[in-house]
Amino acid sequence: MSESVEMSGFPDVAEELGVIVTQVHQLVRDGELVAIRGEDGVRRIPSSFIQDGVIVKGVVGVINVLRDAKFSDAEIVDWLHREDDSLPGTPIQALRENRGTEVKRRAQAAGY
């Protein structure tokens, strides 16, 4: 995974979303967010997945498409944060700019 991806702990994500920490755990269990275990053993969520107090529109759908293509959580985070000249920028930047259709198409193509 790219070292430049800013990650947030579950308590920080809960505060950002205005929910309790157990709800963040449930979002991860339900596949709506992905969490990566750091070298310290603590699971964290990419900060870029949250914007204006909500999960970025389209993130959940792209996570599901990539999971269906057998991507691991680390591969999903890496894919979303990898530069894509055809977008331009990264898929997560495009999602944050409400360009989800383009990203979902690329995610579907990534699985084949």
C-alpha positions as CSV (number, residue, x, y, z in Angstrom):
1,M,0.0,0.0,0.0
2,S,1.2,3.5,-0.7
3,E,2.8,5.1,2.3
4,S,1.4,8.5,1.4
5,V,-2.2,7.4,2.2
6,E,-3.4,9.2,5.3
7,M,-5.1,6.8,7.6
8,S,-7.5,7.5,10.5
9,G,-8.3,5.3,13.5
10,F,-11.8,4.1,14.2
11,P,-12.4,6.7,17.0
12,D,-11.5,9.5,14.6
13,V,-13.7,8.1,11.8
14,A,-16.6,7.8,14.3
15,E,-16.2,11.4,15.3
16,E,-16.0,12.5,11.7
17,L,-19.2,10.6,10.8
18,G,-21.0,11.5,14.1
19,V,-21.5,7.9,15.1
20,I,-20.2,5.7,17.9
21,V,-17.1,3.6,17.3
22,T,-19.0,0.3,17.2
23,Q,-20.9,1.6,14.2
24,V,-17.6,2.1,12.4
25,H,-16.7,-1.5,13.2
26,Q,-20.0,-2.5,11.7
27,L,-19.4,-0.4,8.6
28,V,-16.2,-2.3,8.1
29,R,-17.8,-5.7,8.8
30,D,-20.6,-4.8,6.3
31,G,-18.0,-4.0,3.6
32,E,-19.0,-0.3,3.4
33,L,-15.5,0.7,4.5
34,V,-12.1,-1.0,4.4
35,A,-9.6,-1.0,7.2
36,I,-5.9,-1.9,6.9
37,R,-3.9,-3.2,9.9
38,G,-0.7,-1.1,10.4
39,E,2.6,-2.3,11.6
40,D,1.5,-1.5,15.1
41,G,-1.4,-3.9,14.7
42,V,-4.1,-1.2,14.7
43,R,-6.7,-1.2,11.9
44,R,-7.2,2.2,10.2
45,I,-9.4,3.6,7.5
46,P,-8.2,5.9,4.7
47,S,-9.1,9.4,5.7
48,S,-10.0,10.2,2.1
49,F,-13.0,7.9,2.3
50,I,-14.8,10.5,4.5
51,Q,-15.8,13.9,3.3
52,D,-18.1,16.5,5.0
53,G,-19.1,14.0,7.7
54,V,-20.2,11.2,5.4
55,I,-18.7,8.3,3.4
56,V,-17.7,9.7,0.0
57,K,-20.4,8.9,-2.6
58,G,-19.5,5.9,-4.7
59,V,-16.8,4.5,-2.3
60,V,-19.0,1.6,-1.2
61,G,-19.9,0.6,-4.7
62,V,-16.3,0.7,-5.9
63,I,-15.2,-1.3,-2.8
64,N,-17.9,-4.0,-3.7
65,V,-16.9,-4.1,-7.4
66,L,-13.2,-4.6,-6.4
67,R,-14.1,-7.2,-3.8
68,D,-16.0,-9.1,-6.4
69,A,-12.9,-9.0,-8.5
70,K,-11.0,-10.7,-5.5
71,F,-9.0,-7.6,-4.5
72,S,-7.8,-7.6,-0.9
73,D,-8.5,-4.6,1.3
74,A,-4.9,-3.4,0.9
75,E,-5.2,-3.7,-2.9
76,I,-8.5,-1.8,-2.8
77,V,-6.9,1.1,-0.9
78,D,-3.9,1.0,-3.2
79,W,-6.1,1.0,-6.3
80,L,-8.2,3.9,-5.1
81,H,-5.1,6.0,-4.3
82,R,-3.0,5.1,-7.4
83,E,-2.6,7.8,-10.1
84,D,-4.7,7.2,-13.2
85,D,-3.8,9.4,-16.2
86,S,-7.1,8.6,-17.8
87,L,-9.1,10.3,-15.0
88,P,-6.8,12.4,-14.3
89,G,-5.6,12.0,-10.7
90,T,-6.6,9.1,-8.5
91,P,-9.9,7.2,-8.4
92,I,-10.6,8.5,-4.8
93,Q,-10.0,12.1,-6.0
94,A,-12.5,11.5,-8.8
95,L,-15.1,10.0,-6.3
96,R,-14.6,13.1,-4.1
97,E,-15.3,15.3,-7.1
98,N,-18.5,13.3,-7.9
99,R,-17.1,11.5,-10.9
100,G,-18.2,8.1,-9.7
101,T,-19.3,6.7,-13.0
102,E,-15.8,7.0,-14.5
103,V,-14.3,5.3,-11.5
104,K,-16.8,2.5,-11.3
105,R,-16.2,1.7,-15.0
106,R,-12.4,1.5,-14.4
107,A,-13.0,-0.7,-11.3
108,Q,-15.1,-3.1,-13.3
109,A,-12.3,-3.2,-16.0
110,A,-9.7,-3.8,-13.3
111,G,-11.3,-7.1,-12.4
112,Y,-10.9,-8.5,-15.9
